[in-house]
Amino acid sequence: MLGVVRIQYLPHVPSKYEQKRPDFFISLQKLTMAQSKTKLHKVLHEKEMSTKDLERKLKSMGMKIEYYALTEYRSGKRKNMTIETLNKLCMALDVTPNDLVEIDAKPLPKPQRKSVKNEAEMKVQDSVDEYADEVDMAEKREDDVRRQYEEIEQELEDRNEEIEDEDEADEDGDWGF
């Protein structure tokens, strides 16, 4: 048996790179719904439309929303939209506003003091805070004065009505004797 070489096949052991390979190959169908971030994204997926298709449809209807704005609405980077924009999207997609808008019931956070870097900025921030407090106090005082004015005005109206009633009684000839 000259010239015959025997080849022995070893079982395949995957390298560290081959073991990670399946993580990179996820089907697109799983990605589209798993990463659906907004209701607009979901509606576009259901209608099998891309953002570019939506922009073209808006343009054909005589309405304009910039492509970058549409992508930001779709991804959720832009959370607030005007009524006009919402109306345009609803007309183009033939949906109701409830199909596109997510209602967030969380209260808005109170304004927080920004981090101050140096002493000068801290003094400016303190004076701004003091001014805001003074404005609040002035508004409260104004409300109090307005309320007192309305009370006095009501008292005067009541007195005038009493005087008119007395005058009417006097004109009838009843002098009280």
Secondary structure as GFF3:
##gff-version 3
##sequence-region A 1 177
A	DSSP	alpha_helix	16	24	.	.	.	ID=ss1
A	DSSP	alpha_helix	28	34	.	.	.	ID=ss2
A	DSSP	alpha_helix	39	46	.	.	.	ID=ss3
A	DSSP	alpha_helix	51	60	.	.	.	ID=ss4
A	DSSP	alpha_helix	67	75	.	.	.	ID=ss5
A	DSSP	alpha_helix	83	93	.	.	.	ID=ss6
A	DSSP	alpha_helix	97	100	.	.	.	ID=ss7
A	DSSP	alpha_helix	119	171	.	.	.	ID=ss8
###
